[in-house]
């Protein structure tokens, strides 16, 4: 990531977003985290999550980009590549 935002800042912001979307102040956001790890992560919350991330970072993702993601680590990498 060349833009000046580091991985720790991406994860800090992602943690805030995940905790808000899933209404869980104790949720630990790690690179290996997947939808299977979060009980409330259904299709509606998935959309809310993506939209919230897009707004927070000022980015836009295609459905194909989001569909290829296997975990939060890949999402963070995608965010970093777009910043």
N, C-alpha and C positions, 0 to 999 in steps of 0.2 A: 504494500500500500504506500503509494508515493504522496498522498494528499495531505499528510500531516495528522490525520486522525489515526490513533493506534488501536490495536485490537482490544486492549483493555477498555477504551472508551466505547467501542462498539458493543462489547458485552455488557458494560454498565447500562447503556441505554436500552439494550435488548432486555436486560433483567427488569428494568422499570416497566417496559411495555408488556412483557410476558406476565408479570405480576398483576398488572392492571387488567389485561384481557382475560386472564384465567382466575382473577379475584383470589390470588393466593400470595400473601406477603412473604411466605417462606419458600417459594419456588426457587430452586437453584438452577440457573441457566448455565449449562456446560456445552462444549462442542458436541458431545455424544447424545445430547437430549433429542428425543424424537416424540412424535405425537403419541406413540404407544406408552410413553412414560408419564403422560399427563391425562388424568381421567376426564377432565373437562375439554380436552382438545378434540372437538368434533368438527364437522365441515363448516358450520357457521362460525365458530370461534377461529377456525383456520383463516377464513376470509377476513374477519375482524383483525386478526394478528397481522396479516400481510398489509392490509390497508393502514393499520397503525404504524407499522414499520416504514412504509412508504412515506407517510406524513412526517414522522419524526426525523427521518434522514433526508427528506426532500428528494426521494428517488421514485422510480417507477419500474415495476417488474412485469414481464410478460407471463402469461399462464404457463408457457413452456418452461421458462426459467424456474418458476416456483415448483412446477411439477417434477422437475429433475432433482430437487433437493432431498437428500436422505436424512439430514440432521441439522441441528442448529449451527454446527461448525461450518457446514457448506453454505448456510444462509449468511453467516458472518463474512465468509470469504466473498460471496456475491456482493454484499453491501460494500465491503472494502474495495472491491474491483470497480464499483460504480462511483465511488466518492472521488 
